[in-house]
Amino acid sequence: MNVTVRDVAENDFFAWLPLFDSYCSSRGRGLDDTKALIVWSWIQDPRSALRAAVAVDDEGTLVGLVHAHPEPRTLDAGIGIVIDDLFVVEAHRRNGVAGQLLDRVRAMAVELHATRVTWSNDPGDADGLRLSDDVARRSPAIVFEMDL
């Protein structure tokens, strides 16, 4: 089955929602209505930095998503793109869909003259790690999170 990647559309909310819910669950986080509506409003707001693309199969079903945003990079005085979320439904994994979503982010990075694209992987996500190792290099940085 062929998959195409496109920018998320305003009328995609109810198709996007179960994908985002599955992604949140895979990362050990819950998704409630408030969080879903806030993230969706960021995606739809042209003033927000957050952008989203979706992978769509031949039947018009959304089978993957990527959320990313640009950020200033002080060390090289450039712009970087940070992938916040990357998810593909199980039935479409290992078929190149995540690579297509990454290609979409790469195109956004080129448009913005970004110097790099960064993302993190769950250490238990063997498919995600394998893809990441195939298309990028592991950063020597260690990421920390401070809950507030």
Sequence and secondary structure as in RCSB ss.txt:
>XXXX:A:sequence
MNVTVRDVAENDFFAWLPLFDSYCSSRGRGLDDTKALIVWSWIQDPRSALRAAVAVDDEGTLVGLVHAHPEPRTL
DAGIGIVIDDLFVVEAHRRNGVAGQLLDRVRAMAVELHATRVTWSNDPGDADGLRLSDDVARRSPAIVFEMDL
>XXXX:A:secstr
  EEEEE  GGGHHHHHHHHHHHHHHTT    HHHHHHHHHHHH TTSS EEEEEEETTS EEEEEEEEEEEETT
TTEEEEEEEEEEE GGGTTTTHHHHHHHHHHHHHHHTT SEEE    TT HHHHHHHHHHS   S        
